[in-house]
Amino acid sequence: MPALEQWRYRNKLEYSFGESDDGSELTLGFHARGRWDLTVDADDCHLASEAGNEARNAVREWGRAEAIPAWDRREQRGVLRNLAVREGRRTGQIQTRLVTAKARFPRPPVDLHTIVEDSAGGTDGPTGVLGEERLREELCGLKLEISHGAFFQTNTEMAERLYAVAAEYAGLSSRELVFDLYCGIGTIGLTMAGQAGEVWGLEIVPEAIEDAERNARANGIENVHFLAGNARTGVRPLVEKAGKPDVVVVDPPRAGLSQKIVRRVLECEAQKIVYVSCNPTTLAPNAAQLTEAGYKLARVRPVDMFPQTPHIECVALFEKHE
């Protein structure tokens, strides 16, 4: 399934602060390939929208005007580390999150400010709200709110097509019990709820579960339930609570499913497993494990979510042999 847009499709980008070669000017862009000490300044990233580029450039100009230094990883000094820019493609909202070392400086023109005290790097830390706390988006007819730490597909338009393929493969007829593992903010489960009897979502990030529950209420969806928990330890209690599902949907991170999680999925004894994968390299061994356990790999469809990159998303349907 080809991408709708080849350029300016990303709804989220993360940039790094640095200095020009002569050290005279603050830069904000991407690390040079294979380098952590060199940042390539970006004026117009062609994967970002024009509004997203303007938001990034405005923060860089603020940093230059206030003479705030970039964080120097080698010297372990400085202030400005990273900037995340997210966009509600359907709402037009731009949300910015500035990541800095702990320091005093004028109020930044951003929505969120994260302070990182760990010298090793990273972007996790206490986050203060200076503007819009959540990103608002519309997807598959749903109105969604997304916390800054929650996962959301970076290509909104193609996410709709991806979830449509997942729903097609699930083949629901309004009676089925569906498990949505790695459910994030509940997007797949919520989009399938209208065709299912009942949906249960499981996600390890508590903030994402809060988003999922909030989004279910906001959209008047009553046949969905969400639990915070690890897929490895949470599936058995979920089966005890809800019963064995007819369909299991999994949307794991790039590492795919561990052998233990595959075993937990198999214990569900679902008639169908819909596997949404962002990494065919890890989908392949998981597919081998599922087929060895008695499932048939019925269909696989690649979806181009990330034009200009080698990455591809896939949706695979596994059906249980009778």
Buried (B, 14 or more C-beta within 10 A) or exposed (E): BEBBEEEBBBBBBEBBBBBEEEEEEBBBBBBEEEEEEBBBBBEEBEBBBEEBBEBBBBBBEBBEEBEBBBBBBEEEEBBBBBBBBBBBBBEEBBBBBBBBBEEEBEEBBBBBBBBBEEEEEEBEBEBEEBEBEBBBBBBBEBEBBBBBBBBBBBBBBBBBBBBBBBBBBBBBEEEBBBBBBBBBBBBBBBBBBBBBBBBBBBBBBEBBBBBBBBBBEEBEBEBBBBBBBEBBEBBEEBBEEBEBBBBBBBBBEEEBBEEEBBBBBBEBEBBBBBBBBBBBEBBEEBBEBBEEBEBEBEBBBBBBBBBEEEEBBBBBBBBBEE
